[in-house]
Amino acid sequence: MTLGKKVDMAQKISAWQILIIFLRLGLTSFGGPVAHLGYFREEFVVRRHWLSAQRYADLVALCQFLPGPASSQVGMALGLVQGGYRGALAAWCGFTLPSAMIVILFAAGLTHWQNHVPAGVLHGLKVVAVAVVAQAVWGMAGQFCRDKRHISLMLMATTISLLWPSVLAQMVIILVAAGTGYVLFRTTPSTGWDPEGNRLSHRHGVIWLLLFVVLLVSLPILATVSSGPVIQLLDIFYRTGALVFGGGHVVLPLLQAEVVPAGLVSNETFLAGYGATQAVPGPLFTFAAFLGASVPDLGWFGGVVALTAIFLPSFLLVAGVLPFWERLRRFAPVQAALSGINAAVVGILLAALYQPVWTSAVQHAADFVLALLALMALMVWRISPWLVVIGCGVGGWVIALV
């Protein structure tokens, strides 16, 4: 059977089949975005032959260039190519909803029973965030900061993020990094696009991109004239999903700067939820569902609003850009700018490791020991993240008793 025939067969897959396949991945895909991309490759390139290895690599490259959660965007792109818009929705629901439902339930538990949960357990969840973010910094630095120029750009981003802690600063860093990458990191563009299945409408792509821009401009205006928490959530989480580069971990400082100073969520609840999100499979962006559900008087509805708002830009960008990606990806300036952005993202994440993660969690020598053990469990002993989270919760409780 030829590759083209395999792809034609994939085009006939129903949305329900796509939903079931991605639901299984959503229930079992632990390990973060890099691991998710490995799961996808094994499932759809090696096992099911939905697309070639080259075309899968092109989809990954596209989603790394776009803001938002790369692994979720790859999943949406796979569903879109194989099953149209229904397939994209099915892929997102299957991969995202299991973890989203879990963290919404966790938020409800904190809201109603937070006073009955030992303080040490919540502190342990904050400590595990130190290990998770440190692991992400280490892995991303090894991938994106391999020479002096990239390391220097990373340190620049870290310095500015720490000395100018604001959402605006992070946007400036991304733009400066893109310009710096354009100047310093010119590369030879890759070739070899597989044409199969690339039948998405250019006209539809333009419509989705226009809708992306309209929402990005109009939601902040609506939020200024309306004091309702729902509009505020839509604005915060849509803007975050539209502007964050680097995947789930990098969303931490952006969301922390938005929801904590605004009084929507306390810093303790924020970090406890971030730590607990490590214990569930699927994309880390489902942390938005926890935050929305933690807003007073909104509950699960706030979780649904925040979850939808933070992932909506990803769909609009993937559906809008994918029809044009073949031409765009051939430009060396695009690849060079992306190289600079990736280095800066590591710097932003390194700054987040210190503030607010480290400063809020590591207060005593015992906290440092617990964080170090969690880091070793993740990076050396390869223990499942959900077990590490549970272990840190127990460890925090024991430390509080001693």
Secondary structure, 3 states (H helix, E strand, C coil): CCHHHHHHHHHCCCHHHHHHHHHHHHHHCCCCHHHHHHHHHHHHHHHCCCCCHHHHHHHHHHHHHCCCCHHHHHHHHHHHHHHHHHHHHHHHHHHHHHHHHHHHHHHHHHHHHHHHCCHHHHHHHHHHHHHHHHHHHHHHHHHHCCCHHHHHHHHHHHHHHHHCCCHHHHHHHHHHHHHHHHHHCCCCCCCCCCCCCCCCCHHHHHHHHHHHHHHHHHHHHHHHHCCCHHHHHHHHHHHHHHHCCCCHHHHHHHHHHHHCCCCCCCHHHHHHHHHHHCCCCCCHHHHHHHHHHHCCCCCHHHHHHHHHHHHHHHHHHHHHHHHHHHHHCCCHHHHHHHHHHHHHHHHHHHHHHHHHHHHHHCCCHHHHHHHHHHHHHHHCCCCCHHHHHHHHHHHHHHHHHC
